[in-house]
């Protein structure tokens, strides 16, 4: 199961810390991703991430390297 699939299966919005733990990064890196376009909602002083939008964004911004054949 990919990170995007795991996030999409969630029923409630993610906090920045929850997303950081799933993504394997720091909360500061998540704030940088939000500044670069990761969809989020500000509720007072809190930021929440919608599971469906976050999963869509991750899939759209994930690159997959295809290994080259060795000769």
C-alpha positions, 0 to 999 in steps of 0.5 A: 500500500502506498502512502497516498493509498494509506492517506486516502483511506483515512476518514478524518483530516490529518494534522501536520504532525500526522502527515509528517509521520506518515510521510517520514519527514519533519513537520517543518518540511510539511509546512514547506510543502504547504507553501509550495502548494500542498492543499491545506485548510487553516482552522484558527491556528491549526492546519489540517490536510484533507485525505483525498486532496492530499493523496491526489497531490502526492500522486501528482507530485511523485516521480518514479525512477525507472531503472536502466538496464545494465549492459 
